[in-house]
């Protein structure tokens, strides 16, 4: 009885199995396919690419907005009444979603590279859809709730644009291997033309992007202005509870050039420091006055305010994730802080010769000092004995009266106005958010600028290169250690770097296309058996030699052998067809039996 053995040996392809298994749950070899990807799956590939770029944009935005995480948390606190660090969960979730989508996209590109049909599993399709919908909803919500924050992208591109360009050129250069492979394998000239035209369009656009890149840090080093002065925003809120005496002392220790405070007036006329309208977030008012939790802090008498603890919340909520770095002494001191008065911080600024910038909130309508709040504040400042030139006065109400009473004050506006109005009102300084002025306006230098709140080194570097005179910061201890902008490059040097990167990229791409054409240009002339042999892992094994010889004999005979030859397929292998076992007698026997090959039943290939 003749027992047929397989004429072909299949290699175990672990990488290919994982590729098709993870992407489409096709773990078996017979589930794979070299057919063209269906139109439906191509559509899903476009959805996958769109989701990837959308999440990449959202991740970049949310990473760059790190400077304003505390502002974002405070904004949500005012809307929900509940304090939590929302920024970190959003960042972590976005990073996880991006990693997942990027992994799927890499698998899809690998499918294209090895010629496998893409067949995304339905679970992945569901996850991609969820990621796309959640990202779109997040971006719409950001636009509605915090639309002004998109402006940070313009500043971030000034800081990262040249490096993003180099990264994009590197990515498109690596993609050339895949594009060249598809171009070489394609049988339709129309597809080749569209593919090549699309790739060259994207490539050319990337090569020319630096023509639109503008950054204040692209300048000659000798044109760099002095380092912007750093004003401690609410003291040093990363090192101590905001608007407390300890916080301002920390700012002075960190060499801050000035202090910034939020001022409110108590019911009995004592100016004190508090940022929020209520006392709920930064004091233990819920414990001492539970019935007055939602009441405006200005409606409290100073004796009640003195009884509150203004430091325990900092250790509990840890708004900047820095409380754990405090020493035992600082931890105990932070937990024992009380509400600070304006006079206390004025005395501190006076003794240390620091400038002070404060924002005074007008009391609510039912407040007894609703109309006299400017006089109360002005009287407190003058009574402190601080030098007038160290005071940056911001309230617009009764500004003319203040100028007459205290002519030495630096009149400061928190509203952007024309140069003419500023001159008429005697305003010499503007205190604005960092996104409210352009680099050109900064360099015009009509008035001194103080921009808030700047806590990230990259943002501080961009503003430094722009020529800003001073910034308010939550992190004076970080910015003071920055001796130089993070990067500063002469325009000619950047132009040389840009052209060199483009030239190297183009040469590599040309080489990749030539190599891929040489490797894959004649693949369409192969028969299926040759394709399988060319794809097999190269090894000097007995089984592979047998497979090659069987293929040769099948091409010579264009048919199958006799029963005697078939009997050579024994249980022990193909002894009669190894390189060593073929003799002249075997060759003569094969030639004699060749006319009968076409009449025989073929061996059945068994898939192992």
C-alpha positions as a Python dict, from the first residue, in 0.01 Angstrom:
ca = {
    (1, 'X'): (0, 0, 0),
    (2, 'X'): (135, 341, -99),
    (3, 'X'): (131, 608, 170),
    (4, 'X'): (152, 963, 38),
    (5, 'X'): (363, 1216, 224),
    (6, 'X'): (353, 1595, 173),
    (7, 'X'): (572, 1726, -107),
    (8, 'X'): (613, 2063, 69),
    (9, 'X'): (743, 2156, 411),
    (10, 'X'): (585, 2455, 585),
    (11, 'X'): (792, 2662, 822),
    (12, 'X'): (644, 2782, 1149),
    (13, 'X'): (613, 3160, 1113),
    (14, 'X'): (563, 3285, 1467),
    (15, 'X'): (590, 3655, 1380),
    (16, 'X'): (336, 3629, 1102),
    (17, 'X'): (102, 3431, 1327),
    (18, 'X'): (121, 3700, 1596),
    (19, 'X'): (74, 3972, 1338),
    (20, 'X'): (-245, 3834, 1188),
    (21, 'X'): (-362, 3695, 1521),
    (22, 'X'): (-343, 4016, 1720),
    (23, 'X'): (-480, 4233, 1440),
    (24, 'X'): (-760, 4011, 1312),
    (25, 'X'): (-768, 3704, 1539),
    (26, 'X'): (-640, 3485, 1251),
    (27, 'X'): (-402, 3256, 1431),
    (28, 'X'): (-408, 2960, 1187),
    (29, 'X'): (-211, 2950, 866),
    (30, 'X'): (-513, 2858, 657),
    (31, 'X'): (-691, 3170, 784),
    (32, 'X'): (-435, 3398, 626),
    (33, 'X'): (-480, 3541, 281),
    (34, 'X'): (-267, 3711, 18),
    (35, 'X'): (-576, 3844, -158),
    (36, 'X'): (-627, 4216, -195),
    (37, 'X'): (-775, 4393, 106),
    (38, 'X'): (-1147, 4455, 65),
    (39, 'X'): (-1285, 4807, 24),
    (40, 'X'): (-1455, 4778, 363),
    (41, 'X'): (-1126, 4701, 536),
    (42, 'X'): (-956, 4983, 348),
    (43, 'X'): (-1220, 5216, 485),
    (44, 'X'): (-1145, 5092, 836),
    (45, 'X'): (-776, 5154, 772),
    (46, 'X'): (-859, 5516, 688),
    (47, 'X'): (-1064, 5540, 1008),
    (48, 'X'): (-769, 5398, 1201),
    (49, 'X'): (-531, 5653, 1047),
    (50, 'X'): (-771, 5940, 1118),
    (51, 'X'): (-811, 5830, 1479),
    (52, 'X'): (-434, 5805, 1517),
    (53, 'X'): (-366, 6160, 1397),
    (54, 'X'): (-658, 6303, 1595),
    (55, 'X'): (-546, 6143, 1922),
    (56, 'X'): (-186, 6242, 1846),
    (57, 'X'): (-299, 6605, 1815),
    (58, 'X'): (-503, 6582, 2136),
    (59, 'X'): (-214, 6420, 2324),
    (60, 'X'): (26, 6689, 2205),
    (61, 'X'): (-216, 6962, 2311),
    (62, 'X'): (-280, 6811, 2652),
    (63, 'X'): (91, 6761, 2717),
    (64, 'X'): (172, 7120, 2622),
    (65, 'X'): (-107, 7257, 2842),
    (66, 'X'): (74, 7119, 3144),
    (67, 'X'): (153, 7479, 3238),
    (68, 'X'): (-216, 7538, 3312),
    (69, 'X'): (-321, 7215, 3483),
    (70, 'X'): (-388, 7394, 3811),
    (71, 'X'): (-594, 7659, 3633),
    (72, 'X'): (-795, 7385, 3462),
    (73, 'X'): (-861, 7208, 3791),
    (74, 'X'): (-969, 7534, 3955),
    (75, 'X'): (-1198, 7607, 3659),
    (76, 'X'): (-1372, 7270, 3698),
    (77, 'X'): (-1389, 7319, 4074),
    (78, 'X'): (-1590, 7637, 4025),
    (79, 'X'): (-1835, 7447, 3805),
    (80, 'X'): (-1865, 7127, 4005),
    (81, 'X'): (-1788, 7237, 4362),
    (82, 'X'): (-1553, 6940, 4395),
    (83, 'X'): (-1174, 6968, 4386),
    (84, 'X'): (-979, 6698, 4209),
    (85, 'X'): (-678, 6679, 3981),
    (86, 'X'): (-860, 6611, 3654),
    (87, 'X'): (-556, 6674, 3438),
    (88, 'X'): (-356, 6363, 3519),
    (89, 'X'): (-636, 6109, 3447),
    (90, 'X'): (-704, 6283, 3115),
    (91, 'X'): (-336, 6273, 3021),
    (92, 'X'): (-292, 5908, 3122),
    (93, 'X'): (-610, 5800, 2941),
    (94, 'X'): (-509, 5986, 2627),
    (95, 'X'): (-159, 5837, 2632),
    (96, 'X'): (-301, 5485, 2676),
    (97, 'X'): (-549, 5534, 2391),
    (98, 'X'): (-278, 5672, 2165),
    (99, 'X'): (-46, 5378, 2240),
    (100, 'X'): (-322, 5131, 2155),
    (101, 'X'): (-417, 5304, 1827),
    (102, 'X'): (-51, 5344, 1729),
    (103, 'X'): (5, 4971, 1791),
    (104, 'X'): (-289, 4880, 1565),
    (105, 'X'): (-162, 5114, 1294),
    (106, 'X'): (183, 4955, 1306),
    (107, 'X'): (23, 4611, 1272),
    (108, 'X'): (-179, 4733, 974),
    (109, 'X'): (134, 4867, 804),
    (110, 'X'): (312, 4538, 872),
    (111, 'X'): (23, 4355, 703),
    (112, 'X'): (79, 4571, 398),
    (113, 'X'): (455, 4514, 407),
    (114, 'X'): (426, 4132, 407),
    (115, 'X'): (139, 4124, 158),
    (116, 'X'): (-124, 4001, 402),
    (117, 'X'): (-488, 4097, 365),
    (118, 'X'): (-597, 4338, 639),
    (119, 'X'): (-894, 4214, 838),
    (120, 'X'): (-936, 4417, 1159),
    (121, 'X'): (-1118, 4221, 1428),
    (122, 'X'): (-1457, 4355, 1535),
    (123, 'X'): (-1337, 4415, 1892),
    (124, 'X'): (-1062, 4642, 1761),
    (125, 'X'): (-1313, 4818, 1536),
    (126, 'X'): (-1533, 4885, 1836),
    (127, 'X'): (-1238, 5015, 2041),
    (128, 'X'): (-1121, 5241, 1757),
    (129, 'X'): (-1471, 5382, 1722),
    (130, 'X'): (-1492, 5451, 2096),
    (131, 'X'): (-1150, 5621, 2093),
    (132, 'X'): (-1251, 5837, 1797),
    (133, 'X'): (-1584, 5943, 1948),
    (134, 'X'): (-1435, 6016, 2292),
    (135, 'X'): (-1157, 6227, 2141),
    (136, 'X'): (-1399, 6430, 1930),
    (137, 'X'): (-1627, 6488, 2231),
    (138, 'X'): (-1328, 6593, 2443),
    (139, 'X'): (-1213, 6845, 2185),
    (140, 'X'): (-1562, 6991, 2147),
    (141, 'X'): (-1596, 7018, 2525),
    (142, 'X'): (-1259, 7191, 2547),
    (143, 'X'): (-1369, 7443, 2286),
    (144, 'X'): (-1689, 7522, 2475),
    (145, 'X'): (-1546, 7531, 2827),
    (146, 'X'): (-1191, 7657, 2781),
    (147, 'X'): (-1160, 7777, 2423),
    (148, 'X'): (-887, 8029, 2494),
    (149, 'X'): (-650, 7748, 2583),
    (150, 'X'): (-610, 7653, 2215),
    (151, 'X'): (-386, 7959, 2186),
    (152, 'X'): (-113, 7769, 2366),
    (153, 'X'): (-64, 7562, 2050),
    (154, 'X'): (79, 7865, 1868),
    (155, 'X'): (332, 7917, 2145),
    (156, 'X'): (415, 7549, 2169),
    (157, 'X'): (481, 7531, 1794),
    (158, 'X'): (725, 7817, 1837),
    (159, 'X'): (907, 7610, 2096),
    (160, 'X'): (887, 7269, 1925),
    (161, 'X'): (829, 7348, 1555),
    (162, 'X'): (1185, 7285, 1431),
    (163, 'X'): (1207, 6955, 1618),
    (164, 'X'): (861, 6842, 1509),
    (165, 'X'): (968, 6907, 1152),
    (166, 'X'): (1277, 6689, 1186),
    (167, 'X'): (1070, 6412, 1346),
    (168, 'X'): (811, 6426, 1067),
    (169, 'X'): (1083, 6407, 801),
    (170, 'X'): (1234, 6104, 974),
    (171, 'X'): (891, 5935, 991),
    (172, 'X'): (811, 5995, 623),
    (173, 'X'): (1157, 5867, 531),
    (174, 'X'): (1098, 5542, 721),
    (175, 'X'): (761, 5508, 549),
    (176, 'X'): (943, 5505, 215),
    (177, 'X'): (1024, 5134, 260),
    (178, 'X'): (656, 5045, 270),
    (179, 'X'): (556, 5282, -11),
    (180, 'X'): (839, 5158, -234),
    (181, 'X'): (735, 4798, -169),
    (182, 'X'): (376, 4868, -270),
    (183, 'X'): (496, 5057, -576),
    (184, 'X'): (716, 4766, -686),
    (185, 'X'): (446, 4502, -630),
    (186, 'X'): (165, 4696, -797),
    (187, 'X'): (44, 4559, -1130),
    (188, 'X'): (-162, 4864, -1231),
    (189, 'X'): (21, 5170, -1356),
    (190, 'X'): (-266, 5389, -1241),
    (191, 'X'): (-225, 5274, -880),
    (192, 'X'): (150, 5328, -901),
    (193, 'X'): (102, 5683, -1028),
    (194, 'X'): (-149, 5774, -757),
    (195, 'X'): (66, 5621, -483),
    (196, 'X'): (383, 5793, -598),
    (197, 'X'): (211, 6128, -650),
    (198, 'X'): (52, 6122, -304),
    (199, 'X'): (378, 6031, -136),
    (200, 'X'): (576, 6297, -321),
    (201, 'X'): (314, 6561, -237),
    (202, 'X'): (335, 6487, 134),
    (203, 'X'): (714, 6469, 114),
    (204, 'X'): (744, 6804, -65),
    (205, 'X'): (508, 6969, 183),
    (206, 'X'): (719, 6847, 474),
    (207, 'X'): (1040, 6958, 309),
    (208, 'X'): (901, 7311, 269),
    (209, 'X'): (734, 7342, 612),
    (210, 'X'): (1031, 7536, 764),
    (211, 'X'): (940, 7827, 536),
    (212, 'X'): (638, 7883, 762),
    (213, 'X'): (810, 7808, 1094),
    (214, 'X'): (869, 8118, 1303),
    (215, 'X'): (1014, 8111, 1651),
    (216, 'X'): (1158, 8390, 1867),
    (217, 'X'): (1432, 8146, 1964),
    (218, 'X'): (1561, 8149, 1605),
    (219, 'X'): (1787, 8445, 1666),
    (220, 'X'): (2150, 8541, 1710),
    (221, 'X'): (2274, 8473, 2060),
    (222, 'X'): (2402, 8826, 2110),
    (223, 'X'): (2048, 8959, 2050),
    (224, 'X'): (1907, 8774, 2350),
    (225, 'X'): (1764, 9013, 2607),
    (226, 'X'): (1796, 8993, 2986),
    (227, 'X'): (1630, 8712, 3178),
    (228, 'X'): (1267, 8797, 3267),
    (229, 'X'): (1211, 8879, 3632),
    (230, 'X'): (1014, 8613, 3821),
    (231, 'X'): (725, 8719, 4045),
    (232, 'X'): (597, 8453, 4283),
    (233, 'X'): (232, 8394, 4194),
    (234, 'X'): (52, 8363, 4529),
    (235, 'X'): (400, 8311, 4670),
    (236, 'X'): (546, 7973, 4584),
    (237, 'X'): (231, 7755, 4574),
    (238, 'X'): (422, 7445, 4474),
    (239, 'X'): (618, 7459, 4799),
    (240, 'X'): (357, 7593, 5043),
    (241, 'X'): (-17, 7668, 5060),
    (242, 'X'): (-106, 7952, 4824),
    (243, 'X'): (-150, 8308, 4957),
    (244, 'X'): (-8, 8221, 5298),
    (245, 'X'): (283, 8381, 5477),
    (246, 'X'): (488, 8062, 5436),
    (247, 'X'): (428, 8067, 5061),
    (248, 'X'): (560, 8422, 5022),
    (249, 'X'): (859, 8345, 5244),
    (250, 'X'): (941, 8048, 5018),
    (251, 'X'): (919, 8274, 4712),
    (252, 'X'): (1168, 8516, 4867),
    (253, 'X'): (1403, 8228, 4951),
    (254, 'X'): (1383, 8120, 4586),
    (255, 'X'): (1509, 8462, 4473),
    (256, 'X'): (1177, 8583, 4330),
    (257, 'X'): (1199, 8949, 4232),
    (258, 'X'): (844, 9023, 4340),
    (259, 'X'): (528, 8885, 4500),
    (260, 'X'): (178, 8853, 4359),
    (261, 'X'): (-131, 8829, 4585),
    (262, 'X'): (-511, 8808, 4553),
    (263, 'X'): (-672, 9058, 4789),
    (264, 'X'): (-1024, 9064, 4933),
    (265, 'X'): (-1174, 9280, 5209),
    (266, 'X'): (-1338, 9131, 5516),
    (267, 'X'): (-1676, 9241, 5648),
    (268, 'X'): (-1508, 9461, 5909),
    (269, 'X'): (-1267, 9621, 5658),
    (270, 'X'): (-946, 9416, 5684),
    (271, 'X'): (-779, 9339, 5347),
    (272, 'X'): (-678, 8970, 5342),
    (273, 'X'): (-547, 8725, 5085),
    (274, 'X'): (-782, 8476, 4917),
    (275, 'X'): (-814, 8361, 4556),
    (276, 'X'): (-1154, 8190, 4556),
    (277, 'X'): (-1488, 8354, 4620),
    (278, 'X'): (-1557, 8107, 4900),
    (279, 'X'): (-1338, 7951, 5170),
    (280, 'X'): (-1429, 7593, 5092),
    (281, 'X'): (-1124, 7487, 4889),
    (282, 'X'): (-838, 7642, 5086),
    (283, 'X'): (-962, 7641, 5448),
    (284, 'X'): (-1142, 7417, 5697),
    (285, 'X'): (-1458, 7631, 5690),
    (286, 'X'): (-1671, 7316, 5660),
    (287, 'X'): (-1549, 7213, 6003),
    (288, 'X'): (-1583, 7545, 6187),
    (289, 'X'): (-1869, 7711, 5999),
    (290, 'X'): (-2055, 7438, 5812),
    (291, 'X'): (-2360, 7658, 5760),
    (292, 'X'): (-2150, 7924, 5580),
    (293, 'X'): (-1960, 7704, 5337),
    (294, 'X'): (-2106, 7868, 5027),
    (295, 'X'): (-2087, 8224, 5158),
    (296, 'X'): (-1853, 8477, 5002),
    (297, 'X'): (-1532, 8505, 5203),
    (298, 'X'): (-1569, 8885, 5216),
    (299, 'X'): (-1876, 8844, 5436),
    (300, 'X'): (-1666, 8698, 5720),
    (301, 'X'): (-1526, 8914, 5999),
    (302, 'X'): (-1151, 8906, 6043),
    (303, 'X'): (-1185, 8730, 6380),
    (304, 'X'): (-1367, 8442, 6208),
    (305, 'X'): (-1110, 8430, 5928),
    (306, 'X'): (-827, 8414, 6181),
    (307, 'X'): (-974, 8099, 6332),
    (308, 'X'): (-952, 7905, 6002),
    (309, 'X'): (-671, 7671, 5903),
    (310, 'X'): (-540, 7758, 5556),
    (311, 'X'): (-276, 7486, 5519),
    (312, 'X'): (-422, 7141, 5581),
    (313, 'X'): (-595, 7140, 5242),
    (314, 'X'): (-254, 7171, 5071),
    (315, 'X'): (-124, 6854, 5236),
    (316, 'X'): (-450, 6670, 5168),
    (317, 'X'): (-522, 6770, 4806),
    (318, 'X'): (-157, 6815, 4702),
    (319, 'X'): (-253, 7034, 4402),
    (320, 'X'): (93, 7025, 4240),
    (321, 'X'): (201, 6675, 4352),
    (322, 'X'): (482, 6833, 4558),
    (323, 'X'): (367, 6796, 4920),
    (324, 'X'): (550, 6465, 4957),
    (325, 'X'): (883, 6639, 4887),
    (326, 'X'): (852, 6867, 5192),
    (327, 'X'): (1074, 6811, 5491),
    (328, 'X'): (917, 6719, 5824),
    (329, 'X'): (958, 7076, 5950),
    (330, 'X'): (803, 7226, 5637),
    (331, 'X'): (522, 6969, 5648),
    (332, 'X'): (431, 7070, 6003),
    (333, 'X'): (461, 7440, 5918),
    (334, 'X'): (244, 7409, 5604),
    (335, 'X'): (-29, 7233, 5799),
    (336, 'X'): (-45, 7513, 6054),
    (337, 'X'): (-92, 7814, 5822),
    (338, 'X'): (-369, 8069, 5873),
    (339, 'X'): (-532, 8327, 5646),
    (340, 'X'): (-280, 8601, 5567),
    (341, 'X'): (-353, 8976, 5569),
    (342, 'X'): (-239, 9221, 5303),
    (343, 'X'): (-42, 9411, 5566),
    (344, 'X'): (162, 9099, 5655),
    (345, 'X'): (274, 9041, 5296),
    (346, 'X'): (344, 9413, 5252),
    (347, 'X'): (574, 9405, 5554),
    (348, 'X'): (747, 9099, 5412),
    (349, 'X'): (798, 9272, 5076),
    (350, 'X'): (920, 9586, 5250),
    (351, 'X'): (1178, 9404, 5463),
    (352, 'X'): (1312, 9209, 5163),
    (353, 'X'): (1294, 9501, 4916),
    (354, 'X'): (1065, 9309, 4682),
    (355, 'X'): (805, 9450, 4447),
    (356, 'X'): (443, 9355, 4508),
    (357, 'X'): (166, 9310, 4255),
    (358, 'X'): (-184, 9242, 4384),
    (359, 'X'): (-529, 9201, 4239),
    (360, 'X'): (-806, 9348, 4457),
    (361, 'X'): (-1155, 9197, 4434),
    (362, 'X'): (-1447, 9433, 4487),
    (363, 'X'): (-1680, 9312, 4766),
    (364, 'X'): (-2038, 9195, 4688),
    (365, 'X'): (-2324, 9450, 4680),
    (366, 'X'): (-2439, 9383, 5039),
    (367, 'X'): (-2088, 9443, 5176),
    (368, 'X'): (-2044, 9753, 5400),
    (369, 'X'): (-1725, 9852, 5214),
    (370, 'X'): (-1872, 9807, 4868),
    (371, 'X'): (-1802, 10171, 4775),
    (372, 'X'): (-1493, 10235, 4988),
    (373, 'X'): (-1289, 9929, 4895),
    (374, 'X'): (-1027, 10131, 4705),
    (375, 'X'): (-975, 10370, 4997),
    (376, 'X'): (-946, 10081, 5243),
    (377, 'X'): (-683, 9907, 5029),
    (378, 'X'): (-491, 10223, 4952),
    (379, 'X'): (-482, 10319, 5320),
    (380, 'X'): (-343, 9977, 5414),
    (381, 'X'): (-67, 10003, 5154),
    (382, 'X'): (39, 10351, 5258),
    (383, 'X'): (31, 10263, 5628),
    (384, 'X'): (268, 9968, 5570),
    (385, 'X'): (556, 10200, 5485),
    (386, 'X'): (657, 10011, 5169),
    (387, 'X'): (832, 10222, 4904),
    (388, 'X'): (578, 10339, 4650),
    (389, 'X'): (787, 10240, 4349),
    (390, 'X'): (768, 9879, 4466),
    (391, 'X'): (388, 9875, 4441),
    (392, 'X'): (222, 9772, 4112),
    (393, 'X'): (-135, 9905, 4141),
    (394, 'X'): (-390, 9723, 3920),
    (395, 'X'): (-751, 9836, 4003),
    (396, 'X'): (-896, 10069, 3739),
    (397, 'X'): (-1154, 10217, 3980),
    (398, 'X'): (-1058, 10569, 4097),
    (399, 'X'): (-719, 10537, 3931),
    (400, 'X'): (-688, 10914, 3899),
    (401, 'X'): (-739, 10952, 4274),
    (402, 'X'): (-478, 10687, 4345),
    (403, 'X'): (-227, 10862, 4113),
    (404, 'X'): (-271, 11185, 4305),
    (405, 'X'): (-249, 11021, 4646),
    (406, 'X'): (41, 10787, 4566),
    (407, 'X'): (227, 10920, 4259),
    (408, 'X'): (509, 10671, 4305),
    (409, 'X'): (294, 10363, 4236),
    (410, 'X'): (358, 10172, 3914),
    (411, 'X'): (17, 10206, 3752),
    (412, 'X'): (-58, 9861, 3608),
    (413, 'X'): (-351, 9750, 3397),
    (414, 'X'): (-493, 9400, 3376),
    (415, 'X'): (-673, 9490, 3054),
    (416, 'X'): (-511, 9521, 2713),
    (417, 'X'): (-553, 9878, 2588),
    (418, 'X'): (-423, 10098, 2311),
    (419, 'X'): (-101, 10291, 2360),
    (420, 'X'): (-288, 10621, 2357),
    (421, 'X'): (-523, 10520, 2640),
    (422, 'X'): (-234, 10381, 2842),
    (423, 'X'): (-50, 10710, 2815),
    (424, 'X'): (-360, 10910, 2909),
    (425, 'X'): (-415, 10701, 3221),
    (426, 'X'): (-49, 10705, 3316),
    (427, 'X'): (-22, 10323, 3291),
    (428, 'X'): (337, 10203, 3263),
    (429, 'X'): (286, 9827, 3294),
    (430, 'X'): (46, 9560, 3167),
    (431, 'X'): (-33, 9244, 3360),
    (432, 'X'): (-180, 9000, 3105),
    (433, 'X'): (-219, 8630, 3043),
    (434, 'X'): (68, 8495, 2836),
    (435, 'X'): (-154, 8425, 2533),
    (436, 'X'): (-294, 8780, 2507),
    (437, 'X'): (8, 8937, 2339),
    (438, 'X'): (207, 8840, 2031),
    (439, 'X'): (582, 8832, 1991),
    (440, 'X'): (566, 9142, 1771),
    (441, 'X'): (371, 9335, 2037),
    (442, 'X'): (620, 9229, 2301),
    (443, 'X'): (916, 9348, 2095),
    (444, 'X'): (755, 9682, 2019),
    (445, 'X'): (809, 9760, 2388),
    (446, 'X'): (552, 10036, 2430),
    (447, 'X'): (502, 9944, 2798),
    (448, 'X'): (654, 9697, 3039),
    (449, 'X'): (488, 9356, 3037),
    (450, 'X'): (423, 9106, 3311),
    (451, 'X'): (269, 8782, 3183),
    (452, 'X'): (95, 8521, 3398),
    (453, 'X'): (103, 8237, 3487),
    (454, 'X'): (428, 8089, 3350),
    (455, 'X'): (556, 7776, 3523),
    (456, 'X'): (700, 7561, 3243),
    (457, 'X'): (1058, 7601, 3129),
    (458, 'X'): (974, 7583, 2757),
    (459, 'X'): (715, 7861, 2787),
    (460, 'X'): (950, 8075, 2995),
    (461, 'X'): (1221, 8022, 2731),
    (462, 'X'): (995, 8135, 2446),
    (463, 'X'): (891, 8447, 2637),
    (464, 'X'): (1252, 8515, 2727),
    (465, 'X'): (1350, 8505, 2359),
    (466, 'X'): (1052, 8730, 2282),
    (467, 'X'): (1180, 8998, 2519),
    (468, 'X'): (927, 8985, 2804),
    (469, 'X'): (1038, 9184, 3108),
    (470, 'X'): (875, 8977, 3385),
    (471, 'X'): (641, 8683, 3448),
    (472, 'X'): (439, 8560, 3743),
    (473, 'X'): (500, 8195, 3819),
    (474, 'X'): (384, 7912, 4044),
    (475, 'X'): (734, 7763, 4015),
    (476, 'X'): (997, 8030, 4090),
    (477, 'X'): (1220, 7756, 4230),
    (478, 'X'): (1230, 7591, 3885),
    (479, 'X'): (1258, 7892, 3657),
    (480, 'X'): (1534, 8061, 3858),
    (481, 'X'): (1759, 7761, 3787),
    (482, 'X'): (1728, 7815, 3412),
    (483, 'X'): (2046, 8005, 3315),
    (484, 'X'): (1964, 8014, 2946),
    (485, 'X'): (1668, 7942, 2715),
    (486, 'X'): (1619, 7570, 2654),
    (487, 'X'): (1734, 7621, 2296),
    (488, 'X'): (1856, 7913, 2093),
    (489, 'X'): (1968, 7879, 1732),
    (490, 'X'): (2085, 8133, 1472),
    (491, 'X'): (1859, 8137, 1163),
    (492, 'X'): (2143, 8045, 929),
    (493, 'X'): (2235, 7746, 1142),
    (494, 'X'): (1875, 7624, 1141),
    (495, 'X'): (1853, 7672, 764),
    (496, 'X'): (2164, 7458, 720),
    (497, 'X'): (2019, 7190, 949),
    (498, 'X'): (1688, 7198, 762),
    (499, 'X'): (1844, 7164, 415),
    (500, 'X'): (2083, 6889, 531),
    (501, 'X'): (1795, 6688, 680),
    (502, 'X'): (1590, 6721, 360),
    (503, 'X'): (1880, 6621, 136),
    (504, 'X'): (1972, 6318, 346),
    (505, 'X'): (1608, 6214, 359),
    (506, 'X'): (1569, 6241, -20),
    (507, 'X'): (1886, 6039, -88),
    (508, 'X'): (1772, 5765, 151),
    (509, 'X'): (1428, 5754, -13),
    (510, 'X'): (1577, 5721, -362),
    (511, 'X'): (1798, 5438, -238),
    (512, 'X'): (1502, 5263, -77),
    (513, 'X'): (1296, 5280, -397),
    (514, 'X'): (1584, 5142, -606),
    (515, 'X'): (1643, 4859, -357),
    (516, 'X'): (1276, 4766, -335),
    (517, 'X'): (1240, 4769, -714),
    (518, 'X'): (1540, 4538, -744),
    (519, 'X'): (1405, 4303, -474),
    (520, 'X'): (1041, 4289, -574),
    (521, 'X'): (1027, 4405, -936),
    (522, 'X'): (1009, 4050, -1082),
    (523, 'X'): (789, 3891, -815),
    (524, 'X'): (491, 3871, -1054),
    (525, 'X'): (674, 3616, -1277),
    (526, 'X'): (697, 3361, -999),
    (527, 'X'): (466, 3061, -976),
    (528, 'X'): (306, 2983, -635),
    (529, 'X'): (563, 2719, -546),
    (530, 'X'): (853, 2954, -614),
    (531, 'X'): (691, 3227, -409),
    (532, 'X'): (660, 2987, -117),
    (533, 'X'): (1022, 2884, -156),
    (534, 'X'): (1142, 3243, -176),
    (535, 'X'): (945, 3328, 139),
    (536, 'X'): (1072, 3027, 332),
    (537, 'X'): (1336, 3067, 597),
    (538, 'X'): (1679, 2979, 453),
    (539, 'X'): (1833, 2674, 615),
    (540, 'X'): (2048, 2382, 512),
    (541, 'X'): (1806, 2107, 603),
    (542, 'X'): (1732, 1774, 443),
    (543, 'X'): (1361, 1852, 412),
    (544, 'X'): (1416, 2174, 220),
    (545, 'X'): (1648, 1997, -25),
    (546, 'X'): (1382, 1732, -84),
    (547, 'X'): (1121, 1999, -146),
    (548, 'X'): (1341, 2175, -404),
    (549, 'X'): (1416, 1850, -591),
    (550, 'X'): (1049, 1755, -602),
    (551, 'X'): (971, 2093, -748),
    (552, 'X'): (1240, 2047, -1015),
    (553, 'X'): (1107, 1703, -1110),
    (554, 'X'): (752, 1837, -1132),
    (555, 'X'): (866, 2110, -1373),
    (556, 'X'): (1056, 1857, -1586),
    (557, 'X'): (777, 1609, -1614),
    (558, 'X'): (478, 1849, -1608),
    (559, 'X'): (297, 1562, -1436),
    (560, 'X'): (331, 1301, -1162),
    (561, 'X'): (538, 990, -1124),
    (562, 'X'): (456, 622, -1129),
    (563, 'X'): (359, 408, -839),
    (564, 'X'): (723, 311, -797),
    (565, 'X'): (819, 675, -752),
    (566, 'X'): (526, 737, -526),
    (567, 'X'): (643, 452, -311),
    (568, 'X'): (953, 653, -245),
    (569, 'X'): (733, 871, -22),
    (570, 'X'): (790, 646, 270),
    (571, 'X'): (728, 705, 633),
    (572, 'X'): (1096, 776, 686),
    (573, 'X'): (1103, 1069, 440),
    (574, 'X'): (1230, 1105, 84),
    (575, 'X'): (1536, 886, 88),
    (576, 'X'): (1542, 845, -287),
    (577, 'X'): (1550, 1215, -355),
    (578, 'X'): (1817, 1353, -128),
    (579, 'X'): (2123, 1504, -288),
    (580, 'X'): (2336, 1218, -172),
    (581, 'X'): (2104, 931, -275),
    (582, 'X'): (2038, 1015, -644),
    (583, 'X'): (2241, 786, -871),
    (584, 'X'): (2272, 755, -1250),
    (585, 'X'): (2049, 447, -1232),
    (586, 'X'): (1778, 652, -1058),
    (587, 'X'): (1801, 915, -1329),
    (588, 'X'): (1763, 656, -1605),
    (589, 'X'): (1465, 503, -1426),
    (590, 'X'): (1303, 846, -1394),
    (591, 'X'): (1352, 916, -1767),
    (592, 'X'): (1201, 575, -1858),
    (593, 'X'): (896, 628, -1641),
    (594, 'X'): (837, 994, -1744),
    (595, 'X'): (566, 920, -2013),
    (596, 'X'): (346, 760, -1748),
    (597, 'X'): (353, 1057, -1505),
    (598, 'X'): (52, 1235, -1649),
    (599, 'X'): (-168, 929, -1601),
    (600, 'X'): (-107, 891, -1233),
    (601, 'X'): (-303, 1033, -943),
    (602, 'X'): (-119, 1322, -774),
    (603, 'X'): (10, 1304, -421),
    (604, 'X'): (-219, 1477, -174),
    (605, 'X'): (-47, 1762, 12),
    (606, 'X'): (-97, 1724, 382),
    (607, 'X'): (-81, 2047, 579),
    (608, 'X'): (148, 2012, 876),
}
